[in-house]
Amino acid sequence: MIPAQFDYHRPETISQAVQLLQSNPDAKVLAGGHSLVPVMKMRLADPSALVDIGRIAELKGISRSNGSLRIGATTTYYEIATSDAVKAAAPLLAEAAGQIGDRQVRYRGTIGGNISHADPASDLPATVLALNATLHISGPNGSRTISAANFFVDLMTTALDPGEILTAVEIPAASAHSGSAYLKFEHPASGYALCGAAAIVSLDKGGKCSAARLCFNGVNSHALDAASVAAALVGSDLSDAAIDAAVDGHLTVPDPMGDMFASGEYRAQVANVYGKRALKLARDRARG
């Protein structure tokens, strides 16, 4: 399959990229290309121009300062999965990035492209949601930030306005006595998540749960925050029984997504199982 004809631009700065997007509302941003190029080949997307941000230096790299981790939008999955800084400050992100696609995909795909594409079956939306990430955005009206909780709007739809580019992802460093886990039930051919569960738990000095997060990919039109499950766990001893009761009693999947691969009812049941497994693994890692 061959995409329709398009113009190609390769800006050297963020401002140049924003200007190109502003001058052509039909243009699309190209980062790693693993999400956009396939849909262009299938003619599901037909942009008149591509703005390739892959070589803009200020969009690359991983740094840590003031208790937070900052990751440039064009940083690849491989760089994230193998980074000692990410493993130390946000091990959940490193674990999820290491499960995306295959090695070739991980060498080229980028965190910014993944999050901006907002495929519900991808691995990173629920991960950055669970990590309370702050997303840095540049556009025609300057720079702004938005929380991951407010970024994912609907199926492949985000809070990005026309002409805006996601430039960086900022994540608070993991606290002491915390553990995390990302587990997914994947489609055997594509590796996409029929259900992905991202869990984080923190323990107080007495070993009880002081905070928790549980978010899902693949079960809904966008990343799902199971906040009621997390709230039910706070103050508990995080025993298997406590986790099972919290998930069974409080996990709801509104409008579960069904398709040719799995029904909505099936995905909701898998979320129940994988949510419990991810929370228990996160607990075990926190107790370490």
N, C-alpha and C positions, 0 to 999 in steps of 0.2 A: 504494500500500500504506500502511496506517495501523497504527501500533503499538498495542499493548494499553494500557489505561488505567494511569496511574502518577501518583504524587505527585511534586511538584517542590519542591526545597529549594535556596536560594541563600545559603549561609553567607558570612560576612564574614571569618572567620579559619580557619586550619588546624585549630585545636582544635575549633571548632564543626563543621567538616566531619568530623573523626574521630569526634566524639560522635554525629553523625547516622548514620554508617556502623556504629558500634558498636551503636546502638539498633535497626538494621534490617539484619541480615546479607544480606538480599535486594537491598539498594540497590546502585546502580552509580554510579561517579564519572563525571561529564560534564565534559570539558575543552573541546576544540574541537568534538567531536561527529561528526567525519567518519568515525570508525570505528564508534562505538557506535550512532548513529542509524540508519544503513542496516540493520544486523542486527536492530535493533528493528522496523523497518518490515517486514522479511521474517519477523518472529516467530521468528527464531533466538535472540533474547534477549528475555526478558520480565520485566525488573525491576519490582518494585512501587513503586520510588522512584528518582529521580535526584538526586544531590547535585552541583550545578553549582559547580565551583571556579573558573570562568573569571574571576571578578571579585575574587578574593582578591589583594590588592596584593602580599603577601610572596611570592607564587609567580611574579611577573613579573620580567623584567629580565635583563641581561647585565652581569657585572662581572669585572674581572681583578685579582688580587692574589696576592702570594707565589708567583709562577710558575705559577699555575693560573687557569683560566677557569671561572666559575660561571654557570650558565644556569638561571633559574627554570623550573619545570615547565610553566607556561602560556605561555612564550615561543613565538611562532609560527614556522613555517618561514620565512616571509618575513623576519622580524626577524633570524633566524639567518643566512640566506643573504646578507643585505645589510649585516650588521654588520661594521664595520672591525675591531673587537676580535676577532671570531671568525675573520675572514679572516687576521689576523695570528697568532693563537695556535693556531687549529685549522682551517686551510684545508680539510681533508678534510670536516669537518662542514658548513662553508658550501657546499661543492660538492655534497654529497649532499642537503642541504636544498633547494637550488635546483633539484633534479631531481624533487622529489616532486609528483605530480599536475599540476594546472594552477594558474594564478594565484589563482583563487578558493579552492582548497584550501590553498595556501600562506599566504593571508591569515588563515585560521581554524584550521587544524590546528596542534597543539602538540607540542613535543618530548616532554613527559611523557606525553601521551595516546598518542603513537606507540609509545614504548618500553614502556609498561605494557600496551598491547594485544598487542604481541609478534607481529604478523603476520609470518610468515616471508618474505613477498614484499615487505615494506616496506623502506625504504632506510636507516633509522637504526640498527636493532639491530646490524648488522655494523660500522657506522661507529663507534658508541660502544665496541664491543668492541675494534676495532683501536686506538682512542685510549686504551685502558686507563682508561676513565672510572670514576669513583666516583659511585654513586647515593645520594642522601640521601632518607631515608624517615621519615615520621612516622606514628605509630599509637597504639593504646590504651596501649601499654607505653612510650611515649616515642619518642625519635628514635634512628635507627641508620643505618649506612652499609653498602653492599654493593658489591662490584666488579661491573662489567658481565660479567666472566667467569663469575660465579656467579648472575647475575640471570635469564638466559634458560634455562628449564628444558625446555620442550617446545612443541608447537604451541599458540600463543596462551596459554602458561602461563609465569608468572614466579615469582620467589621472594617476591613480596609476600604477606604474611599477611592474613587477613581484617581489615578495618577500617583497613588501612594505605594511605597515599597517597605516591606519589613526589613529592617537593617540589623537588628540584634535581638538576642533573647537573654534576659537577665534572670538568674535563679538564686534565691537565698541558699546559702550553704547549709548542708544538713547539720542538724543539731546533734549534740552528744546523746548517747543512749537512744538512738533511733535506728530503724531498719527499714528497708524497702524491698520491693520485688515487682517485676513485670513478668507476667505469664500470659501466653496466648494460645488459643485453639485456632490454628491456622488452616487456610485452604491448602491442601497438599501440593497443588501445582503452582499457585501464584505466591504463596507465603503471606498473603494478606490475612488480617485477623477476622475470622468469623466472630471472635470475641477476644479482646485483650483486656487484662485487668492490671491496673497500676495501683499499688498499695504502699502506704507509708504509715508506720506507727512509731510513736515516741513514748518512752517510759519515764516515770518519775523515780525518785530515789527508793521508793518502796516496791518498785517493779510493776506498778499499775500503769494503765494507759493514760497518758497526759494529753495526747493529741493523736489524730488518725486522719487518713485520707484514703478514699477508694474511688477510682475513676475508671471508665470503660471506653474502649474502642469497639467498633464493629456491631454494636447492638442497637444503635439509634442513628438518626440522621446526622448527628454530630457528637463530639465527645460528651460523655455523660458523667456527671458528678453525683455519686451516691452519698450525698452529705448526711442524710439521715442515718445511714449505716455507721458512718464515722462518729457521729454524735452519740449514738447508742453505745459505742465502745469506750468512750472516755470515762475513766474511773473504774473500769472493769479490770479483772486480772488477766485478760486476754487468753484465757483458757480456750481449748477447742470448743467447749460448750458455749462459752460467752460469744465467740466469733460466729459460731453456727446460729445462735439465737439472734444476733444482731442482723445478720444477712437474711435469714429466713423471715424475720419480723419486720424489716425496714427497707429491704431492697425492692424498688419498683422500677420497671423499665417502661416509661410512657411511649406509646406508639412504636413498639419494637420493629426493627427493620427486617422485612422478609424479602427474599429474592430466590433465584433459581438454585442457589447453593444451600440455603437454610431458611426455614420459616422464622417468623418473628417469635413465635412461641418457643421454638427450639433455642434460638439465641438467648432469650431471657433465662431459660433453664441453665444454659451453659454459663451465663454470667453469674448465676447463683453459685455454681460449683467452682468456677475459677476465681470468683471474688473471695470465697472462703480459703482456697488454696494460697492465693497471693497474700492475704492477710496473715495467715499462719506462717508462711515463709518469712515475711517481713518481721513478724514477732520473733521468730527464732534468730534472725540475723541481729535484731536489736539486743537480744539477750547474749548473743555472741560468745 
